[in-house]
Amino acid sequence: MALTKDQLVAGIAEAIDAPKTTARNALEQLGQIVADQLENGVEITLPGIGKLKVAERPART
């Protein structure tokens, strides 16, 4: 079973003792920052989670 965005937001809100709106805004900003950096070719390391980078892959046929 996959973790939904709402479940992730609820978990973050509980962990930092903040409203869900604050947690949702933080998660959305994190996503935007990561996406912007990846578009610029920057490799992102999320400690304890992993590394994100854009990889060239051949098209499916």
C-alpha positions as a LaTeX table, in Angstrom:
\begin{tabular}{lrrr}
\hline
Residue & $x$ (\AA) & $y$ (\AA) & $z$ (\AA) \\
\hline
Met1 & 0.00 & 0.00 & 0.00 \\
Ala2 & 1.32 & 3.43 & $-0.94$ \\
Leu3 & 1.43 & 6.37 & 1.42 \\
Thr4 & $-0.87$ & 9.13 & 0.17 \\
Lys5 & $-0.06$ & 12.82 & 0.23 \\
Asp6 & $-2.75$ & 13.36 & 2.89 \\
Gln7 & $-1.24$ & 10.64 & 5.08 \\
Leu8 & 2.21 & 12.14 & 4.66 \\
Val9 & 0.89 & 15.60 & 5.55 \\
Ala10 & $-0.85$ & 14.21 & 8.64 \\
Gly11 & 2.34 & 12.45 & 9.74 \\
Ile12 & 4.45 & 15.57 & 9.28 \\
Ala13 & 1.91 & 17.72 & 11.13 \\
Glu14 & 1.88 & 15.32 & 14.06 \\
Ala15 & 5.67 & 14.98 & 14.14 \\
Ile16 & 6.28 & 18.73 & 14.26 \\
Asp17 & 3.15 & 19.55 & 16.29 \\
Ala18 & 1.84 & 21.94 & 13.65 \\
Pro19 & $-1.42$ & 22.38 & 11.74 \\
Lys20 & $-1.93$ & 20.26 & 8.64 \\
Thr21 & $-1.99$ & 23.41 & 6.51 \\
Thr22 & 1.54 & 24.25 & 7.67 \\
Ala23 & 2.73 & 20.70 & 6.96 \\
Arg24 & 1.05 & 20.70 & 3.53 \\
Asn25 & 2.67 & 24.03 & 2.61 \\
Ala26 & 6.09 & 22.77 & 3.74 \\
Leu27 & 5.71 & 19.55 & 1.73 \\
Glu28 & 4.59 & 21.45 & $-1.38$ \\
Gln29 & 7.51 & 23.88 & $-1.08$ \\
Leu30 & 9.94 & 20.99 & $-0.64$ \\
Gly31 & 8.54 & 19.36 & $-3.76$ \\
Gln32 & 8.86 & 22.58 & $-5.75$ \\
Ile33 & 12.43 & 23.21 & $-4.60$ \\
Val34 & 13.45 & 19.64 & $-5.44$ \\
Ala35 & 11.76 & 19.81 & $-8.86$ \\
Asp36 & 13.43 & 23.15 & $-9.67$ \\
Gln37 & 16.87 & 21.84 & $-8.70$ \\
Leu38 & 16.44 & 18.62 & $-10.68$ \\
Glu39 & 15.41 & 20.66 & $-13.74$ \\
Asn40 & 18.71 & 22.53 & $-13.37$ \\
Gly41 & 20.69 & 19.28 & $-13.28$ \\
Val42 & 21.41 & 19.36 & $-9.55$ \\
Glu43 & 21.54 & 16.02 & $-7.69$ \\
Ile44 & 19.48 & 16.12 & $-4.49$ \\
Thr45 & 20.42 & 14.16 & $-1.36$ \\
Leu46 & 17.66 & 13.65 & 1.19 \\
Pro47 & 19.45 & 12.28 & 4.28 \\
Gly48 & 17.95 & 9.02 & 5.45 \\
Ile49 & 15.89 & 8.72 & 2.26 \\
Gly50 & 18.15 & 8.66 & $-0.77$ \\
Lys51 & 19.49 & 10.59 & $-3.73$ \\
Leu52 & 17.44 & 12.01 & $-6.57$ \\
Lys53 & 18.84 & 12.83 & $-9.98$ \\
Val54 & 17.62 & 13.05 & $-13.53$ \\
Ala55 & 18.75 & 10.08 & $-15.59$ \\
Glu56 & 18.73 & 9.70 & $-19.35$ \\
Arg57 & 16.93 & 6.54 & $-20.38$ \\
Pro58 & 16.17 & 5.16 & $-23.81$ \\
Ala59 & 12.58 & 5.48 & $-24.98$ \\
Arg60 & 10.32 & 2.49 & $-24.59$ \\
Thr61 & 9.41 & 0.67 & $-27.75$ \\
\hline
\end{tabular}
